[in-house]
Amino acid sequence: MTPRYLWWGLGAAVALFAAAAGTAALNPNDPVCARPENARILDLHNPADVAHVQDDLEGIRDAADAFSDAVAKRPIVSDGADAQAGARAAPMRARAWCETVLEQQLARTHGLSLDEVRRHRSQN
C-alpha cells in the first residue's frame, strides 16, 4: 500500500466523520418518544401487577403528551397550505404514534399481548 492510498483513506475517514457529526448536530433537540421500563413478566391475575400495568399506561399517556407537545413546538418549514395543515395535524398524529409504540414496548417488556394491554387501557 502506498502513502498516497493511506492519505486518501485518512481523508475519506475524516470526511465521513465530519458528515456524521454535522448530521447529528442538525437536529439535537428532536422530540423523542421513549419511556424506560424494566423487563419483568407480569401476571394479570395478580392485583399488584394489574396496578403496575395501570401505572405504566398512565406513564405512557404522559410520555405521549410530552412528545406531542414537543412536536407542536417544532418550526414549520414551509408557508404552503399543505405544510400548514400538516403542522396542525402533526401533534395529534405524534401522540397516537407514540402511544402505540410505547404500548407495544410495554407488552413485550412484561410478556403480555397487545390485546391485554389495550384491554387495561380501556378500563382507565
C-alpha positions in Angstrom: 0.0 0.0 0.0 1.4 3.3 -1.0 1.4 6.5 1.1 -0.9 8.1 -1.5 -3.7 5.5 -0.7 -3.2 5.9 3.0 -3.7 9.7 2.7 -6.9 9.1 0.6 -8.2 6.6 3.2 -7.5 9.0 6.0 -9.1 11.9 4.1 -12.2 9.8 3.4 -12.5 8.7 7.0 -12.2 12.3 8.2 -14.8 13.4 5.7 -17.2 10.6 6.8 -16.7 11.6 10.4 -17.4 15.2 9.7 -20.5 14.4 7.7 -21.8 12.2 10.5 -21.1 14.9 13.2 -22.7 17.6 11.1 -25.9 15.5 10.6 -26.1 14.7 14.3 -25.8 18.4 15.1 -28.6 19.5 12.7 -31.4 18.4 15.0 -30.1 17.9 18.5 -33.5 18.7 20.1 -35.8 16.5 18.0 -38.7 15.1 20.1 -38.2 11.6 21.5 -40.9 9.1 22.2 -39.4 6.9 24.9 -40.2 5.6 28.4 -37.8 3.4 30.3 -39.2 0.2 31.8 -37.5 -2.7 33.4 -38.3 -6.1 31.9 -40.4 -8.3 34.2 -43.1 -10.8 33.3 -46.5 -9.7 34.8 -49.4 -11.9 35.9 -52.7 -10.1 35.3 -54.4 -12.3 37.9 -52.2 -10.6 40.5 -53.7 -7.2 41.6 -50.3 -5.7 42.1 -49.3 -6.5 38.5 -52.6 -5.1 37.3 -51.9 -1.9 39.2 -48.4 -1.8 37.6 -49.9 -2.0 34.1 -52.3 0.8 35.0 -49.4 2.9 36.2 -47.4 2.1 33.1 -50.3 3.1 30.9 -50.6 6.4 32.7 -46.9 7.0 32.2 -47.4 6.2 28.5 -50.1 8.8 28.2 -47.8 11.4 29.9 -44.9 10.5 27.6 -47.1 10.7 24.5 -48.5 14.0 25.6 -44.9 15.4 26.2 -43.9 14.0 22.7 -46.9 15.6 21.1 -46.2 19.0 22.8 -42.6 18.8 21.6 -43.7 18.1 18.1 -46.2 21.0 18.2 -43.3 23.4 19.1 -41.2 22.4 16.0 -40.9 25.2 13.5 -42.9 24.9 10.3 -40.6 24.5 7.3 -42.8 26.0 4.6 -45.6 28.6 4.2 -47.5 26.3 1.9 -51.1 25.3 2.7 -50.1 21.6 2.8 -47.3 22.3 5.3 -49.6 24.4 7.5 -52.2 21.6 7.5 -49.6 19.0 8.2 -48.2 21.1 11.1 -51.6 21.4 12.7 -52.3 17.6 12.5 -48.7 16.6 13.5 -49.1 16.7 17.3 -52.3 14.5 17.2 -50.6 12.0 14.9 -47.5 12.1 17.0 -49.4 11.4 20.2 -51.2 8.4 18.6 -48.0 7.0 17.2 -46.1 7.4 20.4 -48.8 5.7 22.5 -48.9 2.8 20.0 -45.1 2.4 20.1 -44.9 2.5 23.9 -47.9 0.1 24.3 -46.1 -2.4 22.1 -42.9 -1.9 24.1 -44.9 -2.4 27.3 -46.4 -5.6 26.0 -43.0 -7.0 25.1 -41.3 -5.9 28.3 -43.9 -7.5 30.5 -44.7 -10.6 28.4 -48.2 -9.5 27.7 -50.2 -9.5 24.5 -51.1 -6.1 22.9 -54.8 -7.0 23.4 -54.2 -7.4 27.1 -52.5 -4.1 27.3 -55.3 -2.4 25.3 -58.0 -4.0 27.4 -56.5 -2.4 30.5 -56.1 0.9 28.7 -59.8 0.9 28.0 -60.5 0.3 31.7 -58.9 3.6 32.7 
